[in-house]
Amino acid sequence: MKRTPQPAPGTSGAGVFDLVRYLLDEGEREDAMTRYQDPKIEIRRDVKRPFYYIRPYVRTCTEQGIKSVRKNIPLGFCDKMTTKQAQAAKQQEMATINAGKFLLQCQIHFDEAIKKFVAGRVPQLAAPTQGKYLGIIDHYIRPAFGKLRMCDIDPPMVAAWLNKAAEPRIVTVKRKGKEVTEERDGLSWWARQDLRNALSAIFTQAVGWRMWDGRNPCEGADLGRKREKREKRIPKAEQLEAFLAALPNTKVCTAEQARLMVLVAAVAGLRVSEVLGLKPSDIGGEKETIEIRRRWHRGDVDIPKTEASRRVREIGPLAGELLRLARGKDESAFLFAQADGNPPDDRDLQQHVFRPAAKAVGIYFEGFGMHTFRRLNVSWRQEVGATAIEAMKAAGHTSLSMTWAYTVTDREREKEQVQKMWDRLAIDNVQGPVN
């Protein structure tokens, strides 16, 4: 059937409906050109890390109407995928483009996905995660990607963004009422993983809301080698005793309350939010156990972080001390409540209780806090004979890799183990250090 030519937009015969029909006709003509494409896989070699990519035509709305624009779409780095894997990635990308879904998505700005994520998904998260995601979105994601279209964000762009976050940066801060600039270290491997996870979560949710059908650009964004910014350290037994003795009485809590908080974290391996969420009803006096049923974080009460975090732990004689602290309190009251009935803020505990005591006995280091005693529990538990799986369950971890990251090997114990191995070998002619 012969189609009557339509006047182009801007001509005298083109009304509103004619304009719509013209754009649809243009779209049909473009669709005939790009109905099915199978572009070859190419390799970009003039960069530091060569990567596979394709260059299909993508239908895009422009001021001149619907046009087919050739777009470079990266598939992945050559050192991270085989040719066969690149072929599979290409088929995934082209399935979306050949289905005609890319047109609408090309017009969606990423800031729209961010707004929907903040309004619809973030409120469903736990309070600590909400705060973390909102901070990451406001300070890192929106400034970098908010003005881009969703289809413009690809793995190399995300990788470059993460690499930039690792570089030292100049910040302006206020010191004694004056603004000064200072250099700060870049973000750690773990902090950059949080950035990638937050960005990935937005794209994943966009898929669920049918705002995006393409590839999640975070899939091919590598964080590089893991380098710890802070050395993992735990106090020795005698240092822990000195620290407990140095804990002060403050407006935040009494020295006895602070001592029991530390012991619960060290003996049972609880997170600080789990310690602060304890109630007298959680203590099993006869069984000498403690049950983790909730967590308290800066005014927010919720269930523990994961299903594995809901656990019952043996605490021995510590149960009696906790019950003595709870004497006279209602079963539904918080064990470490202040005068207002709420537990103290963990930041106040760190600033006014734990940090001063650690400095007083000479064991303070950057990163010292209640988490130090949780790490101590994981490490000591394995030193006294627990398996890694037992340590994982005690800490409420969901993976052995996380438990491994918490484990700190005592140097003196390792030296003792090495000496025992040498004794078993019974080699007499090994020379010691040269004087």
Phi, psi and omega in degrees: 000129184281131181266134179286127181300142180256146178291146180290154177304141178095348178274166188295334184267008186258106173268191182297312182291327176295323180295316178299314180297322180297315180296321178294319178297318178299319179298321180292321179293320177295321182295327178295329179283329188237026184301315177219127180234149176219071184292150178285154178276127180246166180236126175273112186254349185271028179232170183297319177240102179303146179217156176279145175204165176232162181228073178277166172272133181239130178288126185223138175281125176235177178296338180268003181115193180280123182233154172267119183243130178287130184235134174278121180241110179290145180252332181154162181286144183295331180275002181243348181215154178273171177299322179295320178292324177296322178297318179295320178296322178297316180298323178294316179294315185288335177299321179289314183292315181292337177280353177081014184275348187285337186300306181296319183294332178297337184264351181277120176282144185298333180299330177294319177294322179298313182299317180294322179295316180295321183280325188257328186255317185303319180298342180277349183274163175296153185305315178298321180291323177303310181299318181296313182295318180296321177296317179296318180296313184291321188265338187233310188284309183296316177299328184275322190236353188302326183270358181270158170280156183299323182288347180279343185271117183231170183304315179300323179294318179294319178298318179296321177298316179292322177296321179297323181294338180278347183279149175302150183223155177262126180236156177253125180229163178262127177234113180055043176084356181246145178274127179228154177257145178212154180268135178235153178295155174289174182289147179287171178302318181292321179294321178291330174295323176297320178299311181296319180297320180293316179296318179297321180297324179294315179294320179298318179292325178298325175296315179297329179268006178062031173269346185209132178241358183276193182282144173287116185294348179281346183298323182258011183267108184273141179272352182080191182291141180280120177235122180286129177283328182239138177289134176284123182223148174226149180284154173283168184302315182292329177290322178296320178298317179294321179296315180298323179289336183269356181297130186267160167279126181223175175291340181287315179193166177281164178297324180292319177298316180297319180299317181290326175301313181296317181295322178297317179294320184285322184275320184257347178075030183279151170288159181298323179294329178286323176298312183290339180272001183290146175231159180306327181291348180275350184263123176263099187297309182291321181277348182056051180234167174225135181248129180264108183246342185205172172223152180237122182226101172052048177096352182252124178256131183206173174290163180301167188303315181223171177299323179294338180284342177277101191212163175244129184237146173283133179231004175061217184298346179298334179300319179297319180296319180294322179292326176294323176295326183277355185302128179089351180269153174292147181299333182269357180280157176285139184297321183251038184291148172271191183298329182277001179092351180257151175294162178288160176285137182297332179290323177293321177300316181295314186287319189255347185240296189285316181296313178300320181292320179295320177293325182296327182256006173077026180244009182285141174212163180298123183103354179294138178174195181300332179294335178300321183283333173291319176294323178300317180300313181299319182287310182296323182301319179285330178293329181267010171120354180289146174283167179298324179293319178296319177295322179298313180294321180297321182279347183078022176283158178255358180211150177292330180298324178291319178298320177299320180295334180276339188284129176243123181276127179288129185295318181295321180293321179294320178298321178297320179295317180296319180297321178296324178292320178295321178298324180290324178291331178057046179263125186264341190260020177278126182277142177277192180298147178281131180280000000 
